[in-house]
């Protein structure tokens, strides 16, 4: 969330809060559930909570099932998220 003021003395302020692993996966699932184009989803960066590599729409149900399965895990089972130059 970001608040922005205008004017000569305005100083922008910002507040950013990282989503939890479950929140990220729920948001990803919501987006993929509504996706109707033909594509390939590859989520294999070290900062992603789970690795995914699926073709949409052919493997969509299996992809959603994989996300649902990972949503049953305790959040401390996911690799830690970090920001930096690692």
DRENDO-1510 file (C-alpha; in Angstrom, 1 decimal, always signed):
<recs>
REC; n; res; u; v; w
REC; 1; UNK; +0.0; +0.0; +0.0 .
REC; 2; UNK; +1.4; +3.4; -0.9 .
REC; 3; UNK; +0.1; +6.9; +0.0 .
REC; 4; UNK; +1.1; +9.8; -2.1 .
REC; 5; UNK; +0.6; +13.5; -1.4 .
REC; 6; UNK; +1.0; +16.2; -3.9 .
REC; 7; UNK; +2.3; +19.8; -3.5 .
REC; 8; UNK; +5.6; +21.5; -3.1 .
REC; 9; UNK; +6.3; +20.0; +0.4 .
REC; 10; UNK; +4.7; +16.7; -0.2 .
REC; 11; UNK; +6.8; +13.7; +1.0 .
REC; 12; UNK; +5.6; +10.3; -0.2 .
REC; 13; UNK; +5.2; +7.7; +2.4 .
REC; 14; UNK; +4.9; +4.0; +1.7 .
REC; 15; UNK; +4.1; +0.9; +3.7 .
REC; 16; UNK; +4.8; -2.5; +2.2 .
REC; 17; UNK; +4.0; -5.8; +3.8 .
REC; 18; UNK; +5.1; -9.2; +2.4 .
REC; 19; UNK; +2.5; -11.8; +2.0 .
REC; 20; UNK; +2.8; -15.1; +3.8 .
REC; 21; UNK; +3.5; -18.2; +1.8 .
REC; 22; UNK; -0.1; -19.3; +1.9 .
REC; 23; UNK; -1.3; -15.8; +0.8 .
REC; 24; UNK; +1.1; -15.9; -2.1 .
REC; 25; UNK; -0.1; -19.4; -3.1 .
REC; 26; UNK; -3.8; -18.4; -2.7 .
REC; 27; UNK; -3.3; -15.3; -4.9 .
REC; 28; UNK; -1.4; -17.5; -7.5 .
REC; 29; UNK; -4.2; -20.1; -7.5 .
REC; 30; UNK; -6.9; -17.4; -7.9 .
REC; 31; UNK; -5.1; -15.9; -10.9 .
REC; 32; UNK; -4.4; -19.3; -12.5 .
REC; 33; UNK; -8.0; -20.6; -11.9 .
REC; 34; UNK; -9.2; -17.7; -14.1 .
REC; 35; UNK; -6.5; -17.9; -16.7 .
REC; 36; UNK; -8.0; -18.9; -20.1 .
REC; 37; UNK; -5.1; -18.5; -22.5 .
REC; 38; UNK; -2.8; -21.2; -23.7 .
REC; 39; UNK; +0.6; -20.8; -21.9 .
REC; 40; UNK; +3.3; -22.5; -19.9 .
REC; 41; UNK; +3.7; -21.5; -16.2 .
REC; 42; UNK; +7.2; -21.9; -14.9 .
REC; 43; UNK; +7.9; -20.8; -11.4 .
REC; 44; UNK; +11.4; -22.0; -10.6 .
REC; 45; UNK; +13.2; -19.0; -9.1 .
REC; 46; UNK; +14.9; -19.6; -5.8 .
REC; 47; UNK; +12.6; -17.0; -4.1 .
REC; 48; UNK; +9.4; -18.9; -5.1 .
REC; 49; UNK; +7.8; -20.9; -2.4 .
REC; 50; UNK; +7.2; -23.9; -4.6 .
REC; 51; UNK; +8.5; -24.9; -8.1 .
REC; 52; UNK; +5.9; -25.2; -10.8 .
REC; 53; UNK; +6.2; -26.1; -14.5 .
REC; 54; UNK; +2.9; -26.7; -16.1 .
REC; 55; UNK; +1.1; -26.2; -19.4 .
REC; 56; UNK; -2.2; -24.3; -19.3 .
REC; 57; UNK; -4.9; -25.3; -20.0 .
REC; 58; UNK; -3.9; -29.0; -20.5 .
REC; 59; UNK; -2.5; -29.4; -17.0 .
REC; 60; UNK; -4.5; -26.8; -15.2 .
REC; 61; UNK; -6.3; -29.1; -12.9 .
REC; 62; UNK; -3.1; -30.9; -11.8 .
REC; 63; UNK; -1.4; -27.5; -11.3 .
REC; 64; UNK; -4.3; -26.3; -9.1 .
REC; 65; UNK; -4.2; -29.6; -7.1 .
REC; 66; UNK; -0.4; -29.1; -6.5 .
REC; 67; UNK; -1.1; -25.6; -5.2 .
REC; 68; UNK; -3.9; -26.9; -3.0 .
REC; 69; UNK; -1.6; -29.6; -1.7 .
REC; 70; UNK; +1.0; -27.1; -0.7 .
REC; 71; UNK; -1.6; -25.0; +1.0 .
REC; 72; UNK; -2.0; -27.8; +3.5 .
REC; 73; UNK; +1.6; -27.5; +4.6 .
REC; 74; UNK; +2.6; -25.5; +7.7 .
REC; 75; UNK; +4.0; -22.1; +6.6 .
REC; 76; UNK; +7.3; -22.9; +8.4 .
REC; 77; UNK; +7.8; -25.8; +5.8 .
REC; 78; UNK; +8.4; -23.3; +3.0 .
REC; 79; UNK; +11.8; -22.1; +2.1 .
REC; 80; UNK; +12.5; -18.7; +3.8 .
REC; 81; UNK; +11.9; -15.6; +1.7 .
REC; 82; UNK; +14.6; -13.1; +1.6 .
REC; 83; UNK; +15.3; -9.9; -0.4 .
REC; 84; UNK; +18.8; -9.0; -1.4 .
REC; 85; UNK; +21.6; -9.8; -3.8 .
REC; 86; UNK; +21.9; -13.6; -2.9 .
</recs>
